[in-house]
């Protein structure tokens, strides 16, 4: 697991952002963070405990987890939920490989078995339903080797199959209802009645934000 500071001005509040599979910092750089510091976690080929001491200087910490990061953060931070003033899940579930509450296992396995440039390009395009936003992403698409991405995809699945469903540590669950990766219906089913907050966003919602602050409760 790797980390990168998307913004670090030693502000009073910080977001810990658990990204999805296959990402690096480049696609997220254009999204303003206002006066929030923003630390990104990505590349889940291997994982390690998050050291809360690294963020001890902040008055408040917020957790934002997206896609595969929803399960990953819940798995790695299950005993540290009290650290966060808020915790927002978006576009993912606590059962990421599941026929009714995540990505169907046969679809996941097919992507893994046939993974290559065409599969990756289709995945990137399926994250969007707006050509302008897709173009912005493709101009900043992650620059990671294909073999690394395939290894990460397998590692995420294996970690989930070994550990099971994540613990619900989230104070807010945003459902990306126009999602073609984690279907909106499966997200709503996973979070349960009255728990998920539906949005009119595709799987990658970040170019619809004014700032990262939009993902925090009360905004």
ZIKA-V741963 format. One record per residue. N is the residue number from 0. PHI is phi in whole degrees, 0 to 359 (* if undefined). Layout:
n->[N:N]
phi->[PHI:PHI]
//
This chain:
n->[0:1:2:3:4:5:6:7:8:9:10:11:12:13:14:15:16:17:18:19:20:21:22:23:24:25:26:27:28:29:30:31:32:33:34:35:36:37:38:39:40:41:42:43:44:45:46:47:48:49:50:51:52:53:54:55:56:57:58:59:60:61:62:63:64:65:66:67:68:69:70:71:72:73:74:75:76:77:78:79:80:81:82:83:84:85:86:87:88:89:90:91:92:93:94:95:96:97:98:99:100:101:102:103:104:105:106:107:108:109:110:111:112:113:114:115:116:117:118:119:120:121:122:123:124:125:126:127:128:129:130:131:132:133:134:135:136:137:138:139:140:141:142:143:144:145:146:147:148:149:150:151:152:153:154:155:156:157:158:159:160:161:162:163:164:165:166:167:168:169:170:171:172:173:174:175:176:177:178:179:180:181:182:183:184:185:186:187:188:189:190:191:192:193:194:195:196:197:198:199:200:201:202:203:204:205:206:207:208:209:210:211:212:213:214:215:216:217:218]
phi->[*:243:232:208:274:279:206:212:243:58:286:273:229:220:261:263:252:266:282:270:298:80:262:217:293:304:294:265:302:286:277:297:250:54:261:271:280:215:247:258:248:200:64:262:300:227:229:209:300:273:274:295:298:293:239:292:280:269:291:218:248:235:252:234:233:231:58:300:297:298:290:298:296:295:285:278:244:304:261:232:300:294:292:255:289:208:217:245:259:215:65:202:219:276:230:291:243:198:298:252:228:196:270:305:303:293:293:297:295:296:296:292:294:249:297:183:303:291:297:296:297:297:300:300:290:289:286:231:231:235:300:294:293:301:299:298:293:297:288:232:300:303:251:232:298:300:296:294:293:295:298:293:301:293:295:298:300:295:296:294:297:281:267:85:304:285:278:281:256:264:269:211:237:265:263:275:289:258:277:251:253:262:301:302:297:293:298:298:295:293:280:92:301:78:264:278:254:289:235:267:248:281:298:265:261:289:278:267:271:286:211:300:303:299:271:267:304:87:248]
//
